[in-house]
């Protein structure tokens, strides 16, 4: 869909930001450019919408050379999200999001409708639409930035370090949101980050770049973890590759049946760790019934470990098992307990799939 | 002295008639507004250009500094001497005055404008370009509205200086509130001088108040909350 053909960017002072880059960004999905600072990832991204002009080579979108299109027109057809959102402070959220529809000449009514839809898509309310950027939190501002990029239904959305300036909790939210939107809209997202974890968790395709603007490897996250092309990629991908790879291993872990008890139920001593759930079979926590018995009180509940949802990756299952006080990870489906898994069981399942290498 | 000044100020005859405060204030304001308008016509476009392109910044800073050092009275005499033979009627006297006031007003308007544009969040500017605005659209739709608070502050401070300095119009014989200062001194009516000075100060305050109101009207509330945060 987006093809770099021997693209080089050299600055007048002689520094080479991107050196003979050739790669293809497939249609649909999220392609991440990742690498240390100075690897040319942002320059590469900005050459797609001609914010930076290549010195040599060309970039094609749908087989059309971007150099043949007027920069402003080209950019209006491509969504653009940047690190600090870059909202226009004097315009309301709604007016910010209406920017591109207005620029491409939609009438006010249509632009407004499209903008409101985009605002809802990114999880903001109609009430927030009439506020000004300064009245929103950083995370909300970034959502507006995403809405502004989506309002005119572009095929391609470019994102330059979109989550770097927000705190980790908000970042995870935004990452999930972008992933959901990409799946829902079928758009092609090209995203730049320096954070390899973000690249691996978010990307369908990851282009690892190294200093001087060289492409080190373009692969799926799983492949990157299993078969790094060289030492640079291996070291950049970092330690605990094996464990992280489990995040891309879909496993058929058979959950063991687990009898749950409800609050107030009398459980005799000697039962060990007992899983407590409500009437809908939604897990509430664990209670220790080894030494002494008695009715289950809410105060004595131990916090749940992480939960694994049926169909989750091996990493989630293993984490659920390791984080549960009982050593048995709770497996749920639509919020209801279907059983528990021990670490041994997860490892067996991984081994059975041959997925533990890497 | 104070009571004499007060008596002069509250005397209805001081206010009405051809040489009264009201008519002199109108002349004073007219000259001031013309000067501010001309200064804005020169300084705002240049300021926008400098702020948008980043070019000519050092020139603007140095010129503005040099302008500030220009002695108003000296320029007034030189301009009057040069223009008097070439022009006729009231214009021959008014034009030099306006010229002096424009020179005075250009630096604050210019620096307010380019500082306002320069202060626009680089991310907003990058986003404007990235979503497909042309350079002109970036300037009109993003930089200018976002620069308005500083631009208007520049205009306000220019206007204060203009109103204070427009009193020198009386030296070359035209109207305005400066009459009271010059004539009062000539006739040794110090209460008239003091009263005139008070009226000038009041007029300056009043105009600034009006401009502050206008500023509230034209500056986006988004920029006001931004400042509060």
Interface residues (C-beta under 8 A of the other chain):
Chain A: X49 X51 X71 X72 X73 X74 X75 X76 X77 X80 X82 X83 X84 X85 X86 X87 X88 X89 X90 X91 X92 X99 X100 X103 X104 X132 X133 X134 X135 X145 X148 X149 X158
Chain B: X121 X123 X124 X125 X126 X127 X128 X129 X130 X131 X132 X133 X134 X137 X141 X142 X145 X146 X148 X219 X220 X221 X222 X223 X225 X226 X228 X229
